[in-house]
Amino acid sequence: MRRLGKVLHVSKTGSIILRTKKIPRIGASVVDKSLDRIGTVSDVFGPVNHPYVAVSSANNVDTNRLVKMVLYLYKD
């Protein structure tokens, strides 16, 4: 498990937006500190040295509760 970053907000389309220091691979699994699945990395954008990440949420996730929460990349 590797720290991905802190959730900044949820976009109008429902993507979870956060900022990170290392670029994750598209399709990587994203979890919270309890290892509950949050979703998958769907896009990386912004400056290379401090990019933004968009995460497509899993169906059962209340995205509004995630704002300011730290999320992690789950290594299979």
mmJSON file of the N, C-alpha and C atoms, coordinates in Angstrom:
{"data_MODEL":{"atom_site":{
"group_PDB":["ATOM","ATOM","ATOM","ATOM","ATOM","ATOM","ATOM","ATOM","ATOM","ATOM","ATOM","ATOM","ATOM","ATOM","ATOM","ATOM","ATOM","ATOM","ATOM","ATOM","ATOM","ATOM","ATOM","ATOM","ATOM","ATOM","ATOM","ATOM","ATOM","ATOM","ATOM","ATOM","ATOM","ATOM","ATOM","ATOM","ATOM","ATOM","ATOM","ATOM","ATOM","ATOM","ATOM","ATOM","ATOM","ATOM","ATOM","ATOM","ATOM","ATOM","ATOM","ATOM","ATOM","ATOM","ATOM","ATOM","ATOM","ATOM","ATOM","ATOM","ATOM","ATOM","ATOM","ATOM","ATOM","ATOM","ATOM","ATOM","ATOM","ATOM","ATOM","ATOM","ATOM","ATOM","ATOM","ATOM","ATOM","ATOM","ATOM","ATOM","ATOM","ATOM","ATOM","ATOM","ATOM","ATOM","ATOM","ATOM","ATOM","ATOM","ATOM","ATOM","ATOM","ATOM","ATOM","ATOM","ATOM","ATOM","ATOM","ATOM","ATOM","ATOM","ATOM","ATOM","ATOM","ATOM","ATOM","ATOM","ATOM","ATOM","ATOM","ATOM","ATOM","ATOM","ATOM","ATOM","ATOM","ATOM","ATOM","ATOM","ATOM","ATOM","ATOM","ATOM","ATOM","ATOM","ATOM","ATOM","ATOM","ATOM","ATOM","ATOM","ATOM","ATOM","ATOM","ATOM","ATOM","ATOM","ATOM","ATOM","ATOM","ATOM","ATOM","ATOM","ATOM","ATOM","ATOM","ATOM","ATOM","ATOM","ATOM","ATOM","ATOM","ATOM","ATOM","ATOM","ATOM","ATOM","ATOM","ATOM","ATOM","ATOM","ATOM","ATOM","ATOM","ATOM","ATOM","ATOM","ATOM","ATOM","ATOM","ATOM","ATOM","ATOM","ATOM","ATOM","ATOM","ATOM","ATOM","ATOM","ATOM","ATOM","ATOM","ATOM","ATOM","ATOM","ATOM","ATOM","ATOM","ATOM","ATOM","ATOM","ATOM","ATOM","ATOM","ATOM","ATOM","ATOM","ATOM","ATOM","ATOM","ATOM","ATOM","ATOM","ATOM","ATOM","ATOM","ATOM","ATOM","ATOM","ATOM","ATOM","ATOM","ATOM","ATOM","ATOM","ATOM","ATOM","ATOM","ATOM","ATOM","ATOM","ATOM","ATOM","ATOM","ATOM","ATOM","ATOM"],
"id":[1,2,3,4,5,6,7,8,9,10,11,12,13,14,15,16,17,18,19,20,21,22,23,24,25,26,27,28,29,30,31,32,33,34,35,36,37,38,39,40,41,42,43,44,45,46,47,48,49,50,51,52,53,54,55,56,57,58,59,60,61,62,63,64,65,66,67,68,69,70,71,72,73,74,75,76,77,78,79,80,81,82,83,84,85,86,87,88,89,90,91,92,93,94,95,96,97,98,99,100,101,102,103,104,105,106,107,108,109,110,111,112,113,114,115,116,117,118,119,120,121,122,123,124,125,126,127,128,129,130,131,132,133,134,135,136,137,138,139,140,141,142,143,144,145,146,147,148,149,150,151,152,153,154,155,156,157,158,159,160,161,162,163,164,165,166,167,168,169,170,171,172,173,174,175,176,177,178,179,180,181,182,183,184,185,186,187,188,189,190,191,192,193,194,195,196,197,198,199,200,201,202,203,204,205,206,207,208,209,210,211,212,213,214,215,216,217,218,219,220,221,222,223,224,225,226,227,228],
"type_symbol":["N","C","C","N","C","C","N","C","C","N","C","C","N","C","C","N","C","C","N","C","C","N","C","C","N","C","C","N","C","C","N","C","C","N","C","C","N","C","C","N","C","C","N","C","C","N","C","C","N","C","C","N","C","C","N","C","C","N","C","C","N","C","C","N","C","C","N","C","C","N","C","C","N","C","C","N","C","C","N","C","C","N","C","C","N","C","C","N","C","C","N","C","C","N","C","C","N","C","C","N","C","C","N","C","C","N","C","C","N","C","C","N","C","C","N","C","C","N","C","C","N","C","C","N","C","C","N","C","C","N","C","C","N","C","C","N","C","C","N","C","C","N","C","C","N","C","C","N","C","C","N","C","C","N","C","C","N","C","C","N","C","C","N","C","C","N","C","C","N","C","C","N","C","C","N","C","C","N","C","C","N","C","C","N","C","C","N","C","C","N","C","C","N","C","C","N","C","C","N","C","C","N","C","C","N","C","C","N","C","C","N","C","C","N","C","C","N","C","C","N","C","C","N","C","C","N","C","C"],
"label_atom_id":["N","CA","C","N","CA","C","N","CA","C","N","CA","C","N","CA","C","N","CA","C","N","CA","C","N","CA","C","N","CA","C","N","CA","C","N","CA","C","N","CA","C","N","CA","C","N","CA","C","N","CA","C","N","CA","C","N","CA","C","N","CA","C","N","CA","C","N","CA","C","N","CA","C","N","CA","C","N","CA","C","N","CA","C","N","CA","C","N","CA","C","N","CA","C","N","CA","C","N","CA","C","N","CA","C","N","CA","C","N","CA","C","N","CA","C","N","CA","C","N","CA","C","N","CA","C","N","CA","C","N","CA","C","N","CA","C","N","CA","C","N","CA","C","N","CA","C","N","CA","C","N","CA","C","N","CA","C","N","CA","C","N","CA","C","N","CA","C","N","CA","C","N","CA","C","N","CA","C","N","CA","C","N","CA","C","N","CA","C","N","CA","C","N","CA","C","N","CA","C","N","CA","C","N","CA","C","N","CA","C","N","CA","C","N","CA","C","N","CA","C","N","CA","C","N","CA","C","N","CA","C","N","CA","C","N","CA","C","N","CA","C","N","CA","C","N","CA","C","N","CA","C","N","CA","C","N","CA","C","N","CA","C","N","CA","C"],
"label_alt_id":[null,null,null,null,null,null,null,null,null,null,null,null,null,null,null,null,null,null,null,null,null,null,null,null,null,null,null,null,null,null,null,null,null,null,null,null,null,null,null,null,null,null,null,null,null,null,null,null,null,null,null,null,null,null,null,null,null,null,null,null,null,null,null,null,null,null,null,null,null,null,null,null,null,null,null,null,null,null,null,null,null,null,null,null,null,null,null,null,null,null,null,null,null,null,null,null,null,null,null,null,null,null,null,null,null,null,null,null,null,null,null,null,null,null,null,null,null,null,null,null,null,null,null,null,null,null,null,null,null,null,null,null,null,null,null,null,null,null,null,null,null,null,null,null,null,null,null,null,null,null,null,null,null,null,null,null,null,null,null,null,null,null,null,null,null,null,null,null,null,null,null,null,null,null,null,null,null,null,null,null,null,null,null,null,null,null,null,null,null,null,null,null,null,null,null,null,null,null,null,null,null,null,null,null,null,null,null,null,null,null,null,null,null,null,null,null,null,null,null,null,null,null,null,null,null,null,null,null],
"label_comp_id":["MET","MET","MET","ARG","ARG","ARG","ARG","ARG","ARG","LEU","LEU","LEU","GLY","GLY","GLY","LYS","LYS","LYS","VAL","VAL","VAL","LEU","LEU","LEU","HIS","HIS","HIS","VAL","VAL","VAL","SER","SER","SER","LYS","LYS","LYS","THR","THR","THR","GLY","GLY","GLY","SER","SER","SER","ILE","ILE","ILE","ILE","ILE","ILE","LEU","LEU","LEU","ARG","ARG","ARG","THR","THR","THR","LYS","LYS","LYS","LYS","LYS","LYS","ILE","ILE","ILE","PRO","PRO","PRO","ARG","ARG","ARG","ILE","ILE","ILE","GLY","GLY","GLY","ALA","ALA","ALA","SER","SER","SER","VAL","VAL","VAL","VAL","VAL","VAL","ASP","ASP","ASP","LYS","LYS","LYS","SER","SER","SER","LEU","LEU","LEU","ASP","ASP","ASP","ARG","ARG","ARG","ILE","ILE","ILE","GLY","GLY","GLY","THR","THR","THR","VAL","VAL","VAL","SER","SER","SER","ASP","ASP","ASP","VAL","VAL","VAL","PHE","PHE","PHE","GLY","GLY","GLY","PRO","PRO","PRO","VAL","VAL","VAL","ASN","ASN","ASN","HIS","HIS","HIS","PRO","PRO","PRO","TYR","TYR","TYR","VAL","VAL","VAL","ALA","ALA","ALA","VAL","VAL","VAL","SER","SER","SER","SER","SER","SER","ALA","ALA","ALA","ASN","ASN","ASN","ASN","ASN","ASN","VAL","VAL","VAL","ASP","ASP","ASP","THR","THR","THR","ASN","ASN","ASN","ARG","ARG","ARG","LEU","LEU","LEU","VAL","VAL","VAL","LYS","LYS","LYS","MET","MET","MET","VAL","VAL","VAL","LEU","LEU","LEU","TYR","TYR","TYR","LEU","LEU","LEU","TYR","TYR","TYR","LYS","LYS","LYS","ASP","ASP","ASP"],
"label_asym_id":["A","A","A","A","A","A","A","A","A","A","A","A","A","A","A","A","A","A","A","A","A","A","A","A","A","A","A","A","A","A","A","A","A","A","A","A","A","A","A","A","A","A","A","A","A","A","A","A","A","A","A","A","A","A","A","A","A","A","A","A","A","A","A","A","A","A","A","A","A","A","A","A","A","A","A","A","A","A","A","A","A","A","A","A","A","A","A","A","A","A","A","A","A","A","A","A","A","A","A","A","A","A","A","A","A","A","A","A","A","A","A","A","A","A","A","A","A","A","A","A","A","A","A","A","A","A","A","A","A","A","A","A","A","A","A","A","A","A","A","A","A","A","A","A","A","A","A","A","A","A","A","A","A","A","A","A","A","A","A","A","A","A","A","A","A","A","A","A","A","A","A","A","A","A","A","A","A","A","A","A","A","A","A","A","A","A","A","A","A","A","A","A","A","A","A","A","A","A","A","A","A","A","A","A","A","A","A","A","A","A","A","A","A","A","A","A","A","A","A","A","A","A","A","A","A","A","A","A"],
"label_entity_id":["1","1","1","1","1","1","1","1","1","1","1","1","1","1","1","1","1","1","1","1","1","1","1","1","1","1","1","1","1","1","1","1","1","1","1","1","1","1","1","1","1","1","1","1","1","1","1","1","1","1","1","1","1","1","1","1","1","1","1","1","1","1","1","1","1","1","1","1","1","1","1","1","1","1","1","1","1","1","1","1","1","1","1","1","1","1","1","1","1","1","1","1","1","1","1","1","1","1","1","1","1","1","1","1","1","1","1","1","1","1","1","1","1","1","1","1","1","1","1","1","1","1","1","1","1","1","1","1","1","1","1","1","1","1","1","1","1","1","1","1","1","1","1","1","1","1","1","1","1","1","1","1","1","1","1","1","1","1","1","1","1","1","1","1","1","1","1","1","1","1","1","1","1","1","1","1","1","1","1","1","1","1","1","1","1","1","1","1","1","1","1","1","1","1","1","1","1","1","1","1","1","1","1","1","1","1","1","1","1","1","1","1","1","1","1","1","1","1","1","1","1","1","1","1","1","1","1","1"],
"label_seq_id":[1,1,1,2,2,2,3,3,3,4,4,4,5,5,5,6,6,6,7,7,7,8,8,8,9,9,9,10,10,10,11,11,11,12,12,12,13,13,13,14,14,14,15,15,15,16,16,16,17,17,17,18,18,18,19,19,19,20,20,20,21,21,21,22,22,22,23,23,23,24,24,24,25,25,25,26,26,26,27,27,27,28,28,28,29,29,29,30,30,30,31,31,31,32,32,32,33,33,33,34,34,34,35,35,35,36,36,36,37,37,37,38,38,38,39,39,39,40,40,40,41,41,41,42,42,42,43,43,43,44,44,44,45,45,45,46,46,46,47,47,47,48,48,48,49,49,49,50,50,50,51,51,51,52,52,52,53,53,53,54,54,54,55,55,55,56,56,56,57,57,57,58,58,58,59,59,59,60,60,60,61,61,61,62,62,62,63,63,63,64,64,64,65,65,65,66,66,66,67,67,67,68,68,68,69,69,69,70,70,70,71,71,71,72,72,72,73,73,73,74,74,74,75,75,75,76,76,76],
"pdbx_PDB_ins_code":[null,null,null,null,null,null,null,null,null,null,null,null,null,null,null,null,null,null,null,null,null,null,null,null,null,null,null,null,null,null,null,null,null,null,null,null,null,null,null,null,null,null,null,null,null,null,null,null,null,null,null,null,null,null,null,null,null,null,null,null,null,null,null,null,null,null,null,null,null,null,null,null,null,null,null,null,null,null,null,null,null,null,null,null,null,null,null,null,null,null,null,null,null,null,null,null,null,null,null,null,null,null,null,null,null,null,null,null,null,null,null,null,null,null,null,null,null,null,null,null,null,null,null,null,null,null,null,null,null,null,null,null,null,null,null,null,null,null,null,null,null,null,null,null,null,null,null,null,null,null,null,null,null,null,null,null,null,null,null,null,null,null,null,null,null,null,null,null,null,null,null,null,null,null,null,null,null,null,null,null,null,null,null,null,null,null,null,null,null,null,null,null,null,null,null,null,null,null,null,null,null,null,null,null,null,null,null,null,null,null,null,null,null,null,null,null,null,null,null,null,null,null,null,null,null,null,null,null],
"Cartn_x":[0.853,0.0,0.898,0.606,1.386,0.446,0.83,-0.001,-0.163,-1.401,-1.68,-1.823,-2.63,-2.81,-4.118,-4.35,-5.546,-6.597,-7.835,-8.934,-9.211,-9.224,-9.51,-11.0,-11.637,-13.072,-13.581,-14.885,-15.524,-16.019,-15.679,-16.06,-17.554,-18.042,-19.457,-19.819,-18.836,-19.086,-18.938,-18.575,-18.463,-17.071,-16.082,-14.699,-14.147,-13.359,-12.698,-11.367,-11.133,-9.931,-8.993,-7.731,-6.724,-5.399,-4.464,-3.136,-2.14,-1.124,-0.135,1.263,2.266,3.651,4.223,3.721,4.194,3.035,3.317,2.277,1.904,0.625,0.183,-0.188,-0.284,-0.706,-2.23,-2.718,-4.158,-4.684,-5.779,-6.363,-5.942,-5.028,-4.577,-5.723,-5.779,-6.812,-6.513,-7.565,-7.444,-8.274,-7.677,-8.336,-8.195,-8.976,-8.801,-7.909,-7.74,-6.819,-7.282,-8.581,-9.116,-9.058,-8.435,-8.326,-9.667,-10.65,-11.917,-11.7,-12.177,-11.975,-12.778,-12.1,-12.731,-12.989,-12.058,-12.228,-10.93,-10.822,-9.616,-9.167,-7.868,-7.308,-7.791,-8.446,-8.979,-8.255,-7.555,-6.861,-5.796,-4.761,-3.702,-3.523,-3.52,-3.413,-2.723,-2.315,-1.642,-0.138,0.582,2.044,2.673,3.743,4.41,4.968,5.473,6.113,5.112,3.849,2.837,1.453,1.182,-0.038,-1.313,-2.414,-3.728,-4.102,-4.919,-5.377,-6.902,-7.54,-8.988,-9.218,-10.089,-10.414,-11.893,-12.191,-13.581,-13.986,-15.054,-15.434,-16.156,-16.026,-16.77,-18.244,-19.128,-20.571,-21.111,-20.571,-21.125,-20.468,-19.687,-18.908,-19.639,-19.773,-20.314,-19.153,-19.042,-17.875,-17.77,-18.875,-18.827,-18.117,-18.124,-17.441,-15.925,-15.453,-14.024,-13.218,-13.889,-13.171,-12.272,-11.018,-9.947,-9.405,-9.899,-9.41,-8.188,-7.246,-6.074,-6.422,-6.082,-6.312,-4.981,-5.016,-3.807,-3.948,-2.812,-2.781,-2.626,-3.43,-3.353,-2.552,-1.516,-0.692,-1.187,-1.6,-2.129,-1.063],
"Cartn_y":[-1.174,0.0,1.236,2.171,3.405,4.599,5.63,6.834,7.463,7.744,8.4,9.898,10.317,11.737,12.007,13.301,13.731,14.191,13.781,14.147,15.642,16.326,17.757,18.023,17.328,17.484,16.382,16.381,15.457,16.292,15.88,16.648,16.507,17.343,17.286,15.943,15.283,13.974,12.823,13.13,12.108,11.559,12.066,11.615,12.224,11.449,11.907,12.514,13.788,14.495,14.663,14.287,14.476,14.846,15.263,15.65,14.637,14.353,13.352,13.824,13.115,13.455,12.515,11.279,10.297,9.907,9.76,9.445,7.961,7.667,6.268,5.774,4.473,3.937,3.995,4.235,4.231,2.817,2.731,1.432,0.884,1.574,1.112,1.176,0.214,0.174,1.192,1.867,2.885,2.445,2.538,2.121,3.216,3.088,3.991,3.308,3.928,3.369,2.025,1.722,0.435,-0.637,-0.301,-1.175,-1.429,-0.562,-0.642,-0.059,-0.761,-0.316,0.953,1.975,3.248,3.344,2.875,2.929,2.657,3.201,3.016,4.344,4.471,5.674,5.72,6.832,6.951,7.998,8.942,9.993,10.624,11.129,11.897,13.153,14.318,15.569,16.637,17.721,18.81,18.711,19.469,19.494,18.139,17.812,16.517,16.352,17.423,17.308,17.259,17.55,17.506,17.36,16.199,16.034,15.837,16.019,15.69,14.302,13.608,12.273,12.252,11.67,11.446,9.964,9.688,8.31,8.07,7.042,6.623,5.774,6.184,5.499,4.188,3.284,2.026,2.352,1.466,1.728,2.03,1.42,1.549,2.638,3.536,4.519,5.859,6.393,7.74,8.712,9.298,10.117,11.385,11.939,13.189,13.032,11.841,11.621,11.552,11.456,11.276,12.572,13.722,14.994,15.16,15.494,15.669,14.351,13.219,11.915,11.52,10.835,10.335,8.98,8.815,7.556,6.925,5.629,4.852,4.004,3.691,2.74,1.36,0.428,-0.943,-1.766,-2.42,-3.269,-4.692,-5.264,-6.638,-7.646],
"Cartn_z":[0.0,0.0,0.0,-0.912,-1.019,-0.989,-0.238,-0.128,-1.503,-1.877,-3.145,-2.939,-1.987,-1.714,-0.995,-0.705,0.005,-1.001,-0.788,-1.685,-1.569,-2.723,-2.766,-2.909,-3.859,-4.084,-4.999,-5.19,-6.124,-7.299,-8.517,-9.706,-9.997,-10.912,-11.298,-11.918,-12.516,-13.132,-12.14,-10.889,-9.858,-9.63,-10.374,-10.156,-8.873,-8.172,-6.951,-7.38,-7.031,-7.463,-6.276,-6.485,-5.445,-6.076,-5.256,-5.718,-5.187,-5.979,-5.59,-5.966,-5.51,-5.852,-6.897,-6.938,-7.917,-8.819,-10.094,-11.065,-10.964,-10.653,-10.599,-11.991,-12.154,-13.452,-13.544,-14.751,-15.004,-14.735,-14.022,-13.694,-12.347,-11.661,-10.348,-9.339,-8.43,-7.392,-6.305,-5.843,-4.801,-3.602,-2.398,-1.159,-0.107,0.982,2.115,3.151,4.315,5.316,5.867,5.73,6.187,5.105,3.97,2.8,2.113,2.36,1.637,0.249,-0.772,-2.152,-2.418,-2.914,-3.245,-4.741,-5.55,-7.001,-7.715,-8.955,-9.758,-10.349,-10.565,-11.186,-12.631,-13.003,-14.362,-15.195,-14.546,-15.291,-14.411,-15.066,-14.405,-15.241,-14.593,-15.343,-14.501,-15.153,-14.459,-14.578,-13.74,-13.824,-13.479,-14.164,-13.984,-12.575,-11.978,-10.662,-9.5,-9.728,-8.664,-9.305,-9.939,-10.742,-9.913,-10.597,-10.063,-10.562,-9.779,-10.147,-10.047,-11.056,-11.021,-10.755,-9.805,-9.442,-9.726,-10.507,-10.73,-9.541,-8.869,-7.635,-7.898,-6.947,-6.977,-6.729,-7.094,-7.031,-5.644,-4.62,-3.271,-2.429,-3.03,-2.276,-2.203,-0.977,-0.779,-0.957,-2.141,-2.477,-1.637,-1.184,-0.419,0.922,1.491,2.779,2.625,1.39,1.14,1.122,1.018,0.931,2.156,1.913,2.909,3.463,2.974,3.413,2.576,3.189,2.47,1.86,0.579,-0.12,-0.496,-0.771,-1.014,-2.275,-2.892,-3.995,-3.391,-3.862,-3.374,-4.358,-3.863,-4.725,-4.616,-5.753,-5.782,-5.444],
"occupancy":[1.0,1.0,1.0,1.0,1.0,1.0,1.0,1.0,1.0,1.0,1.0,1.0,1.0,1.0,1.0,1.0,1.0,1.0,1.0,1.0,1.0,1.0,1.0,1.0,1.0,1.0,1.0,1.0,1.0,1.0,1.0,1.0,1.0,1.0,1.0,1.0,1.0,1.0,1.0,1.0,1.0,1.0,1.0,1.0,1.0,1.0,1.0,1.0,1.0,1.0,1.0,1.0,1.0,1.0,1.0,1.0,1.0,1.0,1.0,1.0,1.0,1.0,1.0,1.0,1.0,1.0,1.0,1.0,1.0,1.0,1.0,1.0,1.0,1.0,1.0,1.0,1.0,1.0,1.0,1.0,1.0,1.0,1.0,1.0,1.0,1.0,1.0,1.0,1.0,1.0,1.0,1.0,1.0,1.0,1.0,1.0,1.0,1.0,1.0,1.0,1.0,1.0,1.0,1.0,1.0,1.0,1.0,1.0,1.0,1.0,1.0,1.0,1.0,1.0,1.0,1.0,1.0,1.0,1.0,1.0,1.0,1.0,1.0,1.0,1.0,1.0,1.0,1.0,1.0,1.0,1.0,1.0,1.0,1.0,1.0,1.0,1.0,1.0,1.0,1.0,1.0,1.0,1.0,1.0,1.0,1.0,1.0,1.0,1.0,1.0,1.0,1.0,1.0,1.0,1.0,1.0,1.0,1.0,1.0,1.0,1.0,1.0,1.0,1.0,1.0,1.0,1.0,1.0,1.0,1.0,1.0,1.0,1.0,1.0,1.0,1.0,1.0,1.0,1.0,1.0,1.0,1.0,1.0,1.0,1.0,1.0,1.0,1.0,1.0,1.0,1.0,1.0,1.0,1.0,1.0,1.0,1.0,1.0,1.0,1.0,1.0,1.0,1.0,1.0,1.0,1.0,1.0,1.0,1.0,1.0,1.0,1.0,1.0,1.0,1.0,1.0,1.0,1.0,1.0,1.0,1.0,1.0,1.0,1.0,1.0,1.0,1.0,1.0],
"B_iso_or_equiv":[0.0,0.0,0.0,0.0,0.0,0.0,0.0,0.0,0.0,0.0,0.0,0.0,0.0,0.0,0.0,0.0,0.0,0.0,0.0,0.0,0.0,0.0,0.0,0.0,0.0,0.0,0.0,0.0,0.0,0.0,0.0,0.0,0.0,0.0,0.0,0.0,0.0,0.0,0.0,0.0,0.0,0.0,0.0,0.0,0.0,0.0,0.0,0.0,0.0,0.0,0.0,0.0,0.0,0.0,0.0,0.0,0.0,0.0,0.0,0.0,0.0,0.0,0.0,0.0,0.0,0.0,0.0,0.0,0.0,0.0,0.0,0.0,0.0,0.0,0.0,0.0,0.0,0.0,0.0,0.0,0.0,0.0,0.0,0.0,0.0,0.0,0.0,0.0,0.0,0.0,0.0,0.0,0.0,0.0,0.0,0.0,0.0,0.0,0.0,0.0,0.0,0.0,0.0,0.0,0.0,0.0,0.0,0.0,0.0,0.0,0.0,0.0,0.0,0.0,0.0,0.0,0.0,0.0,0.0,0.0,0.0,0.0,0.0,0.0,0.0,0.0,0.0,0.0,0.0,0.0,0.0,0.0,0.0,0.0,0.0,0.0,0.0,0.0,0.0,0.0,0.0,0.0,0.0,0.0,0.0,0.0,0.0,0.0,0.0,0.0,0.0,0.0,0.0,0.0,0.0,0.0,0.0,0.0,0.0,0.0,0.0,0.0,0.0,0.0,0.0,0.0,0.0,0.0,0.0,0.0,0.0,0.0,0.0,0.0,0.0,0.0,0.0,0.0,0.0,0.0,0.0,0.0,0.0,0.0,0.0,0.0,0.0,0.0,0.0,0.0,0.0,0.0,0.0,0.0,0.0,0.0,0.0,0.0,0.0,0.0,0.0,0.0,0.0,0.0,0.0,0.0,0.0,0.0,0.0,0.0,0.0,0.0,0.0,0.0,0.0,0.0,0.0,0.0,0.0,0.0,0.0,0.0,0.0,0.0,0.0,0.0,0.0,0.0],
"pdbx_formal_charge":[null,null,null,null,null,null,null,null,null,null,null,null,null,null,null,null,null,null,null,null,null,null,null,null,null,null,null,null,null,null,null,null,null,null,null,null,null,null,null,null,null,null,null,null,null,null,null,null,null,null,null,null,null,null,null,null,null,null,null,null,null,null,null,null,null,null,null,null,null,null,null,null,null,null,null,null,null,null,null,null,null,null,null,null,null,null,null,null,null,null,null,null,null,null,null,null,null,null,null,null,null,null,null,null,null,null,null,null,null,null,null,null,null,null,null,null,null,null,null,null,null,null,null,null,null,null,null,null,null,null,null,null,null,null,null,null,null,null,null,null,null,null,null,null,null,null,null,null,null,null,null,null,null,null,null,null,null,null,null,null,null,null,null,null,null,null,null,null,null,null,null,null,null,null,null,null,null,null,null,null,null,null,null,null,null,null,null,null,null,null,null,null,null,null,null,null,null,null,null,null,null,null,null,null,null,null,null,null,null,null,null,null,null,null,null,null,null,null,null,null,null,null,null,null,null,null,null,null],
"auth_seq_id":[1,1,1,2,2,2,3,3,3,4,4,4,5,5,5,6,6,6,7,7,7,8,8,8,9,9,9,10,10,10,11,11,11,12,12,12,13,13,13,14,14,14,15,15,15,16,16,16,17,17,17,18,18,18,19,19,19,20,20,20,21,21,21,22,22,22,23,23,23,24,24,24,25,25,25,26,26,26,27,27,27,28,28,28,29,29,29,30,30,30,31,31,31,32,32,32,33,33,33,34,34,34,35,35,35,36,36,36,37,37,37,38,38,38,39,39,39,40,40,40,41,41,41,42,42,42,43,43,43,44,44,44,45,45,45,46,46,46,47,47,47,48,48,48,49,49,49,50,50,50,51,51,51,52,52,52,53,53,53,54,54,54,55,55,55,56,56,56,57,57,57,58,58,58,59,59,59,60,60,60,61,61,61,62,62,62,63,63,63,64,64,64,65,65,65,66,66,66,67,67,67,68,68,68,69,69,69,70,70,70,71,71,71,72,72,72,73,73,73,74,74,74,75,75,75,76,76,76],
"auth_comp_id":["MET","MET","MET","ARG","ARG","ARG","ARG","ARG","ARG","LEU","LEU","LEU","GLY","GLY","GLY","LYS","LYS","LYS","VAL","VAL","VAL","LEU","LEU","LEU","HIS","HIS","HIS","VAL","VAL","VAL","SER","SER","SER","LYS","LYS","LYS","THR","THR","THR","GLY","GLY","GLY","SER","SER","SER","ILE","ILE","ILE","ILE","ILE","ILE","LEU","LEU","LEU","ARG","ARG","ARG","THR","THR","THR","LYS","LYS","LYS","LYS","LYS","LYS","ILE","ILE","ILE","PRO","PRO","PRO","ARG","ARG","ARG","ILE","ILE","ILE","GLY","GLY","GLY","ALA","ALA","ALA","SER","SER","SER","VAL","VAL","VAL","VAL","VAL","VAL","ASP","ASP","ASP","LYS","LYS","LYS","SER","SER","SER","LEU","LEU","LEU","ASP","ASP","ASP","ARG","ARG","ARG","ILE","ILE","ILE","GLY","GLY","GLY","THR","THR","THR","VAL","VAL","VAL","SER","SER","SER","ASP","ASP","ASP","VAL","VAL","VAL","PHE","PHE","PHE","GLY","GLY","GLY","PRO","PRO","PRO","VAL","VAL","VAL","ASN","ASN","ASN","HIS","HIS","HIS","PRO","PRO","PRO","TYR","TYR","TYR","VAL","VAL","VAL","ALA","ALA","ALA","VAL","VAL","VAL","SER","SER","SER","SER","SER","SER","ALA","ALA","ALA","ASN","ASN","ASN","ASN","ASN","ASN","VAL","VAL","VAL","ASP","ASP","ASP","THR","THR","THR","ASN","ASN","ASN","ARG","ARG","ARG","LEU","LEU","LEU","VAL","VAL","VAL","LYS","LYS","LYS","MET","MET","MET","VAL","VAL","VAL","LEU","LEU","LEU","TYR","TYR","TYR","LEU","LEU","LEU","TYR","TYR","TYR","LYS","LYS","LYS","ASP","ASP","ASP"],
"auth_asym_id":["A","A","A","A","A","A","A","A","A","A","A","A","A","A","A","A","A","A","A","A","A","A","A","A","A","A","A","A","A","A","A","A","A","A","A","A","A","A","A","A","A","A","A","A","A","A","A","A","A","A","A","A","A","A","A","A","A","A","A","A","A","A","A","A","A","A","A","A","A","A","A","A","A","A","A","A","A","A","A","A","A","A","A","A","A","A","A","A","A","A","A","A","A","A","A","A","A","A","A","A","A","A","A","A","A","A","A","A","A","A","A","A","A","A","A","A","A","A","A","A","A","A","A","A","A","A","A","A","A","A","A","A","A","A","A","A","A","A","A","A","A","A","A","A","A","A","A","A","A","A","A","A","A","A","A","A","A","A","A","A","A","A","A","A","A","A","A","A","A","A","A","A","A","A","A","A","A","A","A","A","A","A","A","A","A","A","A","A","A","A","A","A","A","A","A","A","A","A","A","A","A","A","A","A","A","A","A","A","A","A","A","A","A","A","A","A","A","A","A","A","A","A","A","A","A","A","A","A"],
"auth_atom_id":["N","CA","C","N","CA","C","N","CA","C","N","CA","C","N","CA","C","N","CA","C","N","CA","C","N","CA","C","N","CA","C","N","CA","C","N","CA","C","N","CA","C","N","CA","C","N","CA","C","N","CA","C","N","CA","C","N","CA","C","N","CA","C","N","CA","C","N","CA","C","N","CA","C","N","CA","C","N","CA","C","N","CA","C","N","CA","C","N","CA","C","N","CA","C","N","CA","C","N","CA","C","N","CA","C","N","CA","C","N","CA","C","N","CA","C","N","CA","C","N","CA","C","N","CA","C","N","CA","C","N","CA","C","N","CA","C","N","CA","C","N","CA","C","N","CA","C","N","CA","C","N","CA","C","N","CA","C","N","CA","C","N","CA","C","N","CA","C","N","CA","C","N","CA","C","N","CA","C","N","CA","C","N","CA","C","N","CA","C","N","CA","C","N","CA","C","N","CA","C","N","CA","C","N","CA","C","N","CA","C","N","CA","C","N","CA","C","N","CA","C","N","CA","C","N","CA","C","N","CA","C","N","CA","C","N","CA","C","N","CA","C","N","CA","C","N","CA","C","N","CA","C","N","CA","C","N","CA","C","N","CA","C","N","CA","C"],
"pdbx_PDB_model_num":[1,1,1,1,1,1,1,1,1,1,1,1,1,1,1,1,1,1,1,1,1,1,1,1,1,1,1,1,1,1,1,1,1,1,1,1,1,1,1,1,1,1,1,1,1,1,1,1,1,1,1,1,1,1,1,1,1,1,1,1,1,1,1,1,1,1,1,1,1,1,1,1,1,1,1,1,1,1,1,1,1,1,1,1,1,1,1,1,1,1,1,1,1,1,1,1,1,1,1,1,1,1,1,1,1,1,1,1,1,1,1,1,1,1,1,1,1,1,1,1,1,1,1,1,1,1,1,1,1,1,1,1,1,1,1,1,1,1,1,1,1,1,1,1,1,1,1,1,1,1,1,1,1,1,1,1,1,1,1,1,1,1,1,1,1,1,1,1,1,1,1,1,1,1,1,1,1,1,1,1,1,1,1,1,1,1,1,1,1,1,1,1,1,1,1,1,1,1,1,1,1,1,1,1,1,1,1,1,1,1,1,1,1,1,1,1,1,1,1,1,1,1,1,1,1,1,1,1]
}}}
